[in-house]
């Protein structure tokens, strides 16, 4: 996306994970910032969205490629419910929080 001239907000669980990519895309001449939040922690997701809103930048595209699958187990009868809870928060609830936050901005600009 940076090679196409898109400015970026990069996300990871820890800012250390985006340092290299952040530097690489900034070297391409685009504006890029990084935010951190564990998508399993919905309070952290709310904080991250507040950080993004405080940047005052226009968000036009949301590319959500975060996700996980519950642990591969050989005996599904022993899979703890917490595996499903974590998977649901990361794969469903966090995106359900992120998307409306961005779509509201898009609708305000009357695309």
DOPAZA-659157 format. One record per residue: x, y, z of N, C-alpha, C in turn; residue in one letter. Coordinates in steps of 0.02 Angstrom, whole numbers, plus 32768, in hexadecimal, padded with zeros to 4 digits. Example, Ala and Ser with C-alpha at 12.3 -4.5 7.8 and 13.67 -1.06 7.14 Angstrom:
residues 2
82947EE4818682677F1F818682947F5B8186A 82827F90816282AC7FCB816582858002818AS 
//
This chain:
residues 111
80297FC58000800080008000802C803F8000X 8063803C802380918075802480AD80827FDEX 80BA804D7FB980D580567F7580A380777F47X 806380767F5A802F80977F33802180DD7F4EX 804880F37F7F804181367F9A8012813E7FD5X 7FFB81067FF07FCE8109802A7FF48119806AX 7FDB8148808F7FF4815380D37FD9811B80FFX 7FFE810981327FED80CD81587FEC80D881A3X 7FBF80B381C37FC180AA820B7FCB805F8215X 8004804D823080168007823980037FF1827FX 7FEB7FB482857FD77F9A82C67FFC7F5982D4X 800E7F50831380287F10832C801A7F0E8377X 80287ED48394801F7ECF83DD80527EF88403X 808C7F0283E580C37F26840580E47F5183D0X 80F27F9083E081107FBD83AF81527FA48394X 81757F7B83BA81B47F5F83A181A97F358362X 816D7F18835C815F7EED832281567F1482E1X 81497F5482E6813E7F7C82A981787FAB8298X 81AB7FAC82C281E27FDB82B882017FD68272X 82107F99825C82317F90821B82047FA581E2X 81C67F8F81E481977FA081AE81897FEB81AEX 8182800881E98177805081ED81AF807681CCX 81EC806381D98226808481BB8227807A816FX 8218803E81598218802E811181E4805780EBX 81A8805D81068174808280E1818080CD80E5X 819B80E5811D81AC812C812081E2813D80EDX 8211810F80E28244811980AF8227811D8069X 81EA8104806081C88108801F81A7814C8016X 81AA81768049818F81B98043814781C2805AX 812A818F807980E68197809280E881A680DCX 80B181C280F480AA81CD813C8094818B815BX 80B58177819080A3813981B180AB814181FCX 807D8124821F807E81248268807080DD8280X 807F80CF82BE8073808D82D9804C8092831AX 8020806283247FFA805C83627FFF80138379X 7FF5800983B97FFA7FC683D57FBC7FB683FEX 7FA57F7883F77F6E7F5F84207F697F148416X 7F617EF0844B7F527EA884477F087EA38439X 7EF67E8884017EAF7E8683ED7E867E588419X 7EA67E3284447E827E0A84757E6E7E3484B1X 7E8A7E6F84B87E7C7E9C84EF7E517ED684D4X 7E117ED284DF7DE37F0284C17DED7F4984DCX 7E057F4F85197E167F9185347E507FAE850DX 7E807F8484FC7EBA7F9B84D47EA37FB0848EX 7E727F8C84727E577F9E84307E377FE38434X 7E107FEF84697DF0803184717E2580688477X 7E5A805B849E7E91808C84A47EB1809A8460X 7EBD8064843A7EDC806B83F87EAF809683CAX 7E6E808983CB7E4180B183A17E4280FA83B7X 7E46810783F77E4C814B84107E8C816C83F8X 7EC3814683F87F03816083DE7EFD81738395X 7EDD8147836F7ED5815483277EA98191831CX 7E72819683407E4781D1833B7E6C8211834CX 7E97820D83807EBD824883967EF1825E8362X 7F03823283357F33824483007F15827682D0X 7ED3827782CC7EB182A5829F7EBD82978256X 7ECA825982457ED7824682007E98822881E0X 7E94822D81A07E5C8211817B7E6B81C8816BX 7E3E819C817F7E46815481717E1881438136X 7E36812B81007E0F811980C57E0980CE80BBX 7E3A80A980D37E3B806080C97E4E8040810BX 7E2B800B811C7E3F7FE281567E4E7F9D813BX 7E8B7F8881447EA07F45812F7EAA7F1C816EX 7E7D7EEF817B7E817EC781B87E997E8181A5X 7ED87E7381B67EF17E3081A97F087E0D81E9X 7EF57E2982227F047E0882617ED27DD0826CX 7EE77D9C828A7EBA7D65829A7EE17D2B82B5X 7EBC7CFF82D57EDC7CC382EF7EAA7C8B82F0X 7EC47C5182F77E9B7C1582FD7EAB7BF5833FX 7E797BD8835D7E877BB7839D7EBE7B838392X 7EDF7B7383C87F177B4583C37F047B0483A0X 7F337AEA837A7F277AAA835A7F2B7A758391X 7EF67A5183987EF37A1E83CD7EE179DB83AEX 7EF979A783CD7EE8796483B47EA9794A83D6X 7E99796584107E5E795084347E31798E8440X 7E02799984127DD879D484177DAC79D48454X 7DA2799A84727D79799884AE7D9B79B884EAX 7DDC79C484E57DFF79E5851C7E107A2E850DX 7DF87A4884D67E057A8E84C57DE37ABB84F8X 7E097AE5851A7DEA7B10854D7DC17B47852CX 7D8A7B5A854C7D607B9085317D877BD08525X 7DBC7BDC854C7DE37C1A85437E017C1E84FEX 7E127BE684DE7E2C7BE7849A7DF87C07846BX 7DBA7BF484737D857C0F84497D777C588458X 7D7B7C6A84987D707CB084AC7DA57CDE848DX 7DE37CC984927E1A7CF184757E117CF8842AX 7E047CC184097DFA7CC283C17DC17CF083ADX 7D8A7CED83D27D507D1683C27D5F7D6083CCX 7D827D7184027D937DB8840E7DC07DD383D6X 7DF47DAC83C47E247DC483927E067DC5834CX 7DE17D91833A7DC87D8982F57D867DAB82E8X 7D5E7DB8831C7D1B7DD383117D0F7E148336X 7D1A7E1583777D077E51839D7D357E8C838DX 7D777E81838D7DA57EB9837F7D967ED7833AX 7D8F7EAE83047D7E7ECD82C47D3A7EF182C6X 7D0B7ED682ED7CCA7EF782F37CCF7F3A8316X 7D057F45833B7D117F86835B7D377FB4832BX 7D667F9883077D927FC082DB7D6D7FDA829EX 7D487FAF827D7D277FC1823E7CF57FFB8247X 7CC77FF782777C988030827E7CBA8072828DX 7CF0807082B27D1580AD82C17D2D80CE8281X 7D4580A782527D5E80C282127D2580D181E2X 7CF380A781E07CBC80B281B27C9780F281C3X 7C92810282037C70814182167C93817C81F5X 7CD6817B81F37CFB81B181D27CEC81B38188X 7CE9817881697CDB817581227C9581928113X 7C64817F813A7C208197812F7C1B81E28138X 7C4181FD81677C40824681727C5A826B8134X 7C86824A810E7CA1826B80D27C76825D8094X 7C3F8237809E7C0D822B806A7C2A820A802BX 7C4C81D380357C6581AD7FFB7C2B818F7FD5X 
//
